[in-house]
């Protein structure tokens, strides 16, 4: 597992490997936290697990131990030096994919499994610099995913789980809460990593909502509407959503424009997007 450091320090060596800042490498070393994460994931041998950025294998090892002798773990790693180390350490039980997680086709991977379509369990300690784009990338294949367990910057986790009315509640909160059930699991201090980042981290569980339970909405319209609402979050929505007045009768649908974007629940944004689709 690896984490991005925001410090200006030079690359540092750990277990004979130089932590590369361009890959966002800070390695998780706290055994108590590592075991806590593995226990929260609780993998089973018949499940399809894929780890993003296994690093030096801190989480990989306890996950494989829990998978038993017959279980295998897939992993996506960009650093070729780490791939060589991981192959030597774990052998055939760790199936490595030399790729960038931001462009990896998780949907195609799921369909290619022996028992297709597989329901993926995705885990990883995500570098700060790719966390948000990767979360949006994974949205496109959420219907192939059983759950996701990620280590993220604590501030980002707070944004993901934020409730309407809080300062942390924003576009990311709305988009991800529409698609997932989100639960913050574990707080992780900088001292749990080598080298230590200058920010706190946290582990989050993300479980895609069943398709039959999702309100039908055009994703593009929904995304554009939410983006417009939060583009002027200090102003009332009568200003931020002014361009939509010709398409939505806000008064008729009972939507109060005398609010700011962070005061509106996910369900209300969904209802507005549905009105757009019906237009």
Buried (B, 14 or more C-beta within 10 A) or exposed (E): BBBBBEBEEEBBEBEEBEBBBEBBBBBBBBEEBBEBBBEBBEBEEEBBBBBBBBBBBBBBBBBBEBBEEEBBBBBBBBBEEBBEBBEEEBEEEBEBBEBEBBEBEBBEBBEEBEEEEBBBBBBBBBBBBBBBEBBBBBBEBBBBBBBBBBBBBBBBBBBBBBEBEBEBBBBBBBBBBBBBEBBBBBEBBBEBBBBBBEBBBBBBBBBBBEEEEBEEBBEEBBBBBBEBBBEBBEEBBEEBBEEBEEEBEBEEEEBEBEBBBBBBBBEBBBBBBBBBEEE
